[in-house]
Amino acid sequence: MKSPVSSTPPERRRPRPTTAILLAGTMLLSSGCAVANSAGGDAGQADGRTLRVVLTQEPPTLEPCEASLTGTGVVVRSNITEPLVERDPVSGELHPLLATGWKQTGPRTWTFETRSGVTFQNGEPFTAKDAAFSIERAVNSDLACNVEGYVFGNDDLKAEAVGDNRLTVTTAEPDPILPLRLSFLEIVPRTTDANAKVRVPIGTGPYAVRSWQAGTAISLSRYDGYWGEAPDFPRARYVWRSDAGVRAAMIDKDEAEIAVALDSTEAQKDTTAAYPNNETTALRLDGREAPLDDLRVRRAIDLAVDRQGIIDALLGGLAEPAGQLVPPGVVGHSDEIEPTRQNVATARALVKEAKADGVPTGRTITLVARNGMFSGVSETAEALQYQMEQIGLSVRVRMADTATQLQYQLRPLPKNVGPIALLIMHGNQAGDAAFTTSQYLLSDGPQSTFGTKDLDGRISDAGLLSGTKRQNAFADLLARQNNAVVQYTHIAHMSGLLGLSPSIRYEPNAASGDELRLAEVRRAEAAKH
């Protein structure tokens, strides 16, 4: 089976074909008040040569095998390091990067041709041996890399360099989407520590780490030996501010060119751009505890939610009602699965029926939500609480920090905590529902509380398919979740909001929240020519 890439790929990486957004206009006038903790010396002075980006928080690590974590990937992926294959977030197509082509050469084996003339930022040449080493280090080692669990599961890969420019990868079971999985695996030189995660990564990307001042900033320098098209900005600097208002004000005051995750209140400004970010918000209902172990109660909660009302009143209209965990553009998404329409009367009747059968519907359900998950999260949690109470359930809200929320989200799940409705936000940047179902729908999935044997078997079978059969199988799985399991009450397919200085041109896409490619940012002046 041939890959969907040209057998004669371009010699150099080409910019993704998109319709550019050219931000122009007059900079908003300063109010005269200083922005707290965003002084120019802290954020970096405007010099025209440094691209300044303000994030929500400091990255937890820059280790490349953790780049599937949003906080790490937004800095590392395609800026410092690169994978063999890249996925276009708009079309979903796979394109050659450090691999120039690939094909399936056996039931469980894929062969990749690797690009010649590429060097790492330390001057070492990139070869197929580095690709094989990177796979072994990230997937087969004891480093416990995030990419291993999220992308590759528990199965090891056999990676072998056949000369300097050919790599074979063999999977434990047939895997029709191995090239897609490898688009999440960043390549590092084989001199990288194989037994410990690194603080300062080395890759083949257009930028190299210049410094990381803990708690203050991360600075990058353009790598002059980069094999592809040189980015416009010689330097880049990341700072972080937890307050969305501060991030927005840094754009207005010329203290940053890009600010991520702005509040919807900023949406009407000419210095912001909204984009679908592949994130889906939902309530995960823990079916291990009464009354949530009763299907009627879970159905009632699904019917109780006013999705459009929450979007309009609390999310600034920057979202779409959701009826499934994956948004449009992801393999498995089905337009035939419509969001559940609110029906309070039917929901109340289901709760009343369950109560009559002895289900303890008066038991208090704890709705757990994470502070800062998205703009308006606490208000959303309160709205969900009200809507659930309107149908006869008892609900309390617990706003938690990230560490606490993860205890509820990931196995091993806490015991003796009562019935839990967990507000989650799932992003499928991979573009295939296999990554969602293995995590969220399998009975023993890392982020699932329960399931059925039937659904487990169908998930396994769907993973072996390709093309239209794969799409239909995963769409059927998502529909069966809604009809037979109802572990999730889907709320909204979310949108992101970037702050963009009038001095630059950048078009955000579905991957921008996880993989902000600095090489795609152009000076506005250059865009006019």
TORNUMAR-237563 format. One line per field, with one value per residue (C-alpha): x, y, z. Coordinates in Angstrom, 2 decimals. Layout:
<sites>
xx X ...
yy Y ...
zz Z ...
</sites>
This chain:
<sites>
xx 0.00 1.60 1.67 -0.26 2.95 4.82 7.62 9.63 9.12 10.38 14.00 13.11 10.19 7.50 5.17 1.69 -0.70 -3.17 -5.06 -3.09 -4.55 -2.86 -3.37 -3.09 -4.37 -3.63 -2.29 -4.85 -4.10 -2.59 -4.69 -1.64 -1.72 1.17 0.35 1.19 4.29 4.69 7.35 9.35 12.51 10.72 9.01 11.79 12.00 10.60 13.60 11.95 14.20 12.67 9.30 7.77 5.16 3.24 1.91 -0.50 2.15 5.76 6.28 6.62 9.53 11.14 11.86 10.93 9.30 6.82 5.91 2.39 1.74 0.27 2.53 5.63 4.57 3.63 7.33 9.14 7.23 8.39 10.36 13.22 12.60 10.82 9.20 9.64 6.14 3.92 0.14 -1.50 -4.01 -6.30 -6.54 -5.45 -3.02 0.40 3.44 7.14 9.43 12.54 11.23 10.91 8.53 7.23 5.36 4.07 6.47 4.90 1.81 3.49 6.42 6.79 9.85 10.78 13.29 14.99 16.15 19.83 21.72 20.03 22.01 21.10 21.66 24.89 26.25 25.82 24.31 20.83 20.61 18.19 20.15 18.99 15.40 15.70 17.29 14.54 11.84 13.59 14.13 10.58 8.57 10.62 12.49 11.65 11.46 7.65 7.27 3.83 4.01 4.41 1.16 -0.97 0.16 1.61 -0.06 1.73 3.20 6.90 8.19 11.16 13.07 16.11 18.31 19.08 21.87 22.02 18.75 16.40 14.47 12.19 9.63 7.83 4.76 3.49 0.19 -0.74 -1.09 -2.51 -1.87 1.76 2.94 0.34 1.53 5.12 4.09 3.97 7.45 10.18 13.62 16.72 20.38 21.51 23.95 20.94 20.75 18.74 18.22 17.04 14.90 16.72 16.21 17.57 16.66 18.60 16.75 16.71 14.21 14.56 15.26 17.68 17.35 19.53 18.54 15.87 15.58 13.37 10.29 11.09 11.59 12.74 14.83 15.44 17.86 17.40 19.47 21.44 22.12 18.42 17.67 14.40 13.25 14.71 12.12 11.68 12.66 16.26 15.15 12.09 11.29 8.55 7.20 4.09 1.27 -1.64 -4.08 -5.73 -6.28 -2.59 -1.76 -4.13 -2.74 0.78 -0.30 -1.87 1.25 3.68 5.18 4.36 3.59 1.52 -0.61 -2.36 -5.69 -7.37 -10.82 -13.82 -14.33 -11.39 -12.95 -14.13 -10.72 -8.80 -5.76 -7.36 -8.06 -10.41 -9.84 -11.27 -8.75 -9.89 -10.79 -14.09 -15.55 -17.62 -18.78 -17.37 -19.85 -18.22 -20.38 -18.78 -20.92 -24.67 -26.63 -24.32 -24.15 -27.75 -28.09 -31.31 -29.58 -26.74 -29.23 -31.08 -27.93 -27.26 -30.80 -30.53 -27.68 -28.42 -25.40 -26.25 -27.12 -23.74 -21.94 -23.79 -23.74 -20.43 -18.17 -18.74 -20.28 -16.84 -17.84 -20.26 -22.60 -21.03 -22.57 -19.32 -15.81 -14.07 -14.70 -15.10 -11.95 -11.06 -11.44 -14.51 -16.42 -19.92 -22.19 -25.10 -24.39 -26.21 -25.83 -28.50 -31.27 -32.19 -35.40 -35.91 -39.26 -37.92 -34.82 -36.93 -39.06 -35.96 -34.64 -38.06 -38.26 -34.79 -35.70 -38.86 -36.69 -34.53 -31.66 -30.34 -30.88 -30.58 -26.94 -24.72 -22.74 -19.44 -18.82 -15.04 -13.60 -10.08 -9.27 -8.11 -9.21 -10.86 -12.27 -15.54 -14.90 -16.17 -19.33 -19.83 -19.51 -22.12 -24.48 -24.15 -24.79 -27.99 -29.22 -28.60 -30.38 -33.35 -34.01 -33.91 -30.25 -28.05 -24.79 -21.87 -19.03 -15.39 -12.90 -9.47 -5.90 -4.26 -2.64 -5.91 -7.95 -5.52 -6.11 -9.74 -8.99 -6.31 -6.12 -5.69 -8.88 -9.51 -11.74 -14.37 -14.94 -18.59 -20.19 -18.05 -18.98 -15.64 -15.50 -12.88 -11.52 -10.21 -8.09 -7.58 -4.73 -3.86 -6.89 -7.99 -10.59 -8.36 -6.48 -9.75 -11.42 -8.33 -8.10 -11.72 -13.96 -12.10 -13.26 -9.74 -8.65 -6.37 -9.15 -12.23 -14.18 -16.16 -17.35 -18.64 -17.02 -18.89 -17.47 -13.97 -14.10 -15.34 -12.55 -9.97 -11.49 -11.78 -8.09 -7.15 -9.14 -8.26 -10.01 -13.79 -14.17 -12.13 -14.20 -17.48 -16.33 -15.23 -18.34 -20.38 -18.37 -19.06 -22.77 -22.86 -21.29 -24.17 -26.84 -25.65 -23.05 -23.47 -20.26 -19.99 -22.29 -20.76 -20.98 -19.02 -16.40 -14.23 -12.39 -9.16 -8.45 -5.00 -3.77 -1.72 0.27 -0.40 3.32 3.00 1.02 -0.04 -3.07 -3.91 -5.15 -6.50 -3.00 -1.93 -2.77 -0.43 2.09 2.68 5.04 7.18 8.48 4.95 4.92 5.84 6.52 3.58 5.94 7.34 3.82 3.06 5.78
yy 0.00 3.26 6.37 9.48 11.37 12.12 9.78 12.86 15.21 18.80 19.40 21.98 22.35 24.57 26.81 25.37 26.80 28.95 32.15 34.67 36.95 40.34 42.24 45.94 49.06 51.43 50.10 50.51 53.47 52.73 53.52 54.94 52.25 49.80 46.17 44.19 42.01 42.73 45.41 45.61 44.42 41.30 40.57 41.78 45.11 45.51 45.37 44.03 40.98 39.11 37.39 37.71 35.16 35.22 31.87 31.01 29.25 28.15 24.91 21.97 20.63 21.00 17.27 16.30 13.01 15.05 17.30 15.87 17.84 21.18 23.25 21.61 21.14 24.79 25.65 22.52 20.97 22.10 24.93 23.13 19.55 17.92 14.52 12.26 13.04 16.08 16.29 19.28 20.43 21.90 19.05 16.18 14.99 13.63 15.28 14.39 16.17 14.37 11.41 11.97 9.08 5.84 2.68 -0.43 -3.27 -6.03 -6.76 -5.13 -3.28 0.19 1.53 5.21 7.03 9.76 13.15 13.72 16.98 17.72 18.58 18.90 22.19 20.79 20.24 16.47 15.03 13.52 9.90 7.00 5.87 8.98 8.24 4.66 5.88 8.46 5.81 3.45 6.24 7.57 4.36 1.39 2.86 3.38 7.16 7.07 9.59 11.08 10.26 6.57 6.26 8.69 7.82 4.31 2.66 -0.25 -1.80 -1.48 -0.78 -2.34 0.42 -0.38 1.80 0.17 2.46 6.22 7.05 4.13 3.13 0.18 0.19 -2.99 -2.97 -5.71 -5.81 -4.43 -0.67 1.20 4.63 4.22 7.21 9.36 8.17 8.98 12.56 12.97 11.61 14.27 13.30 13.90 13.01 9.59 11.31 12.36 10.81 7.60 7.13 10.57 13.37 16.47 20.09 21.71 19.72 19.54 19.02 19.75 22.61 26.24 27.46 26.37 27.01 29.92 30.10 29.08 31.39 29.40 31.36 34.19 33.40 30.95 32.40 30.80 31.71 31.00 27.99 29.15 25.56 24.74 22.61 24.36 27.91 30.33 31.99 35.77 36.40 35.73 35.32 34.29 34.79 33.16 34.60 33.56 35.34 33.52 36.42 36.56 40.31 40.85 38.75 40.81 44.09 43.01 43.00 46.44 47.86 46.37 43.99 40.85 39.88 36.78 36.12 32.77 31.79 35.19 35.68 35.84 39.45 40.33 38.74 41.97 43.62 43.88 42.43 39.02 35.97 33.12 29.58 26.06 24.44 20.78 20.91 19.42 20.15 17.45 16.08 12.63 10.78 8.22 5.13 3.35 5.16 5.64 7.45 7.81 4.03 4.19 4.74 6.71 9.24 9.67 10.16 12.70 14.75 14.72 16.01 18.66 20.64 23.82 23.77 26.78 28.82 28.10 28.95 32.22 33.43 32.13 31.30 34.45 32.48 31.10 27.42 24.98 22.57 19.10 15.66 13.66 13.83 14.63 17.72 17.94 17.06 14.09 10.58 9.15 12.40 12.06 14.92 12.55 12.60 15.72 17.44 16.42 19.01 20.15 18.52 19.24 17.47 14.17 14.46 14.96 11.95 9.75 10.82 10.26 6.79 5.88 7.14 5.02 1.97 2.64 4.59 7.12 10.16 12.47 11.54 14.56 14.50 16.40 18.33 18.76 21.44 22.81 26.47 28.11 25.25 27.84 31.32 31.11 27.64 28.40 30.00 27.01 24.64 26.66 26.62 22.84 22.54 24.58 22.61 19.27 20.44 21.53 17.87 16.67 15.92 17.23 18.74 20.61 22.24 21.74 23.96 22.31 23.00 21.01 18.42 17.70 17.56 15.05 12.74 12.54 12.37 9.67 6.11 4.98 6.85 7.91 5.70 6.55 10.05 9.55 10.14 12.40 14.42 15.63 18.57 17.69 19.29 16.79 17.81 15.37 16.97 13.65 13.70 10.12 8.88 5.92 8.28 9.31 5.92 4.21 6.86 7.75 4.84 1.60 0.03 0.30 3.33 5.80 8.42 6.19 5.18 2.31 0.82 -2.39 -5.50 -4.90 -1.41 -2.64 -5.23 -2.73 -0.29 -3.01 -4.00 -0.41 0.20 -2.37 -0.69 2.06 4.46 4.65 1.49 3.10 6.30 4.39 2.08 4.91 6.96 3.94 3.70 7.32 6.83 3.67 5.59 8.04 5.36 2.56 3.92 7.69 8.08 11.58 14.56 16.53 20.29 22.22 22.08 24.96 27.75 29.46 33.17 34.53 38.04 39.13 42.34 44.43 44.07 40.38 38.10 34.69 32.53 30.25 26.75 23.82 22.92 26.41 25.78 22.78 23.50 27.19 27.17 30.28 29.83 30.54 33.98 36.72 40.41 42.42 44.55 41.48 40.22 43.29 42.50
zz 0.00 -1.15 0.98 -0.07 -0.77 -3.95 -4.89 -5.85 -2.89 -2.97 -2.05 0.57 2.87 1.44 3.41 3.86 1.24 3.15 2.66 4.67 7.26 7.02 10.20 9.58 11.22 13.98 17.26 20.01 22.23 25.59 28.60 30.30 32.97 33.19 32.57 35.67 35.34 31.64 31.51 28.33 30.03 31.14 27.84 25.57 23.79 20.29 17.96 14.80 14.90 17.85 17.62 21.09 22.17 25.45 26.69 29.50 31.58 31.55 29.62 32.03 29.96 26.54 26.28 22.68 23.63 25.69 22.75 22.56 25.77 24.73 26.98 25.51 21.90 21.40 21.79 20.61 17.69 14.24 15.83 17.62 16.54 13.61 12.92 9.92 8.68 9.15 9.05 7.46 10.12 7.46 4.94 7.19 4.52 5.43 3.89 3.86 6.29 7.55 5.60 1.87 1.28 2.77 1.89 3.58 2.74 4.81 6.93 9.94 8.34 6.87 5.06 5.16 2.98 5.02 3.82 3.11 3.66 6.99 10.11 13.75 15.54 17.03 13.52 13.43 10.24 10.41 9.23 9.49 12.55 14.41 13.44 14.70 17.93 18.47 18.10 20.48 23.02 22.95 22.55 23.77 26.74 30.42 30.06 30.31 27.48 26.94 23.24 24.07 25.98 24.01 20.48 20.56 23.55 25.18 22.05 21.27 17.78 16.05 14.26 12.14 9.96 6.62 5.50 6.07 4.32 4.84 7.93 8.57 11.36 12.39 14.63 16.94 15.02 11.59 11.88 8.86 10.43 11.53 9.41 11.16 14.56 13.64 12.88 16.66 17.30 17.26 15.97 18.10 17.50 18.67 21.05 23.16 26.62 26.25 29.99 31.09 29.73 28.57 29.56 26.39 23.26 20.02 16.77 13.06 13.25 12.16 15.71 18.45 22.18 23.20 26.87 29.34 32.31 34.67 35.63 33.22 29.52 26.86 24.03 20.63 17.83 14.13 13.07 10.06 8.97 8.67 5.61 4.78 4.19 6.73 9.01 8.92 12.54 13.66 17.26 19.24 22.90 24.98 28.21 30.14 31.92 33.55 33.15 29.72 30.08 30.64 27.58 25.45 26.78 25.85 22.20 22.56 24.22 21.68 24.23 22.21 18.64 19.55 22.63 23.05 24.62 24.91 26.40 24.10 25.26 23.00 19.90 18.26 18.24 14.98 16.74 17.40 15.25 16.15 14.91 15.53 17.85 17.77 21.47 22.60 26.02 27.70 31.03 31.77 33.96 36.26 35.86 38.82 41.39 41.93 40.68 37.64 37.24 35.95 32.20 32.67 34.91 32.46 29.62 31.73 32.27 28.55 27.92 30.64 29.10 27.15 24.86 22.73 25.80 27.38 24.13 23.62 27.21 28.53 25.57 23.56 20.73 19.83 19.80 18.20 20.02 20.19 19.87 19.82 21.23 17.93 15.79 12.01 10.12 12.33 10.90 12.61 13.00 11.59 10.57 11.18 14.94 16.06 19.43 21.92 22.17 25.65 26.89 30.57 30.81 29.45 31.64 34.77 33.87 33.51 36.92 38.47 36.92 38.21 41.68 41.70 40.98 44.02 42.41 45.00 42.78 45.78 46.33 45.71 42.47 42.52 39.32 39.08 36.79 36.37 36.94 33.74 31.46 29.21 29.54 31.47 32.88 36.40 35.03 32.73 35.68 37.59 34.60 34.33 38.06 37.73 34.72 36.45 39.60 37.48 36.62 40.22 40.88 43.68 42.44 43.97 42.02 42.89 41.05 41.14 40.14 37.36 39.62 41.43 38.25 36.72 39.69 38.63 34.90 34.63 35.89 38.59 39.43 43.05 45.16 47.76 46.35 45.44 42.03 39.84 36.77 35.40 33.03 30.41 27.26 24.75 21.78 18.93 16.98 15.38 13.14 13.80 16.28 17.24 19.55 21.20 21.53 22.98 25.67 26.41 25.39 26.13 29.39 30.79 28.78 30.60 30.66 30.76 33.86 32.32 29.04 27.49 26.03 22.79 22.44 23.34 20.56 18.01 18.92 18.36 15.03 13.79 14.43 11.79 9.02 6.60 4.24 4.14 6.23 9.01 8.89 9.06 11.85 14.12 13.35 14.41 17.64 18.55 17.83 19.98 22.86 22.71 22.42 24.67 27.11 27.54 29.49 28.00 27.85 24.98 25.27 22.63 19.92 21.06 19.28 20.22 20.11 19.33 19.83 16.81 16.41 13.28 12.56 11.62 9.34 10.62 9.96 12.90 12.19 14.17 15.40 16.52 20.16 20.28 17.55 16.92 13.94 14.15 10.61 9.35 10.96 8.51 8.92 7.61 5.53 3.80 3.09 0.99 -1.54
</sites>
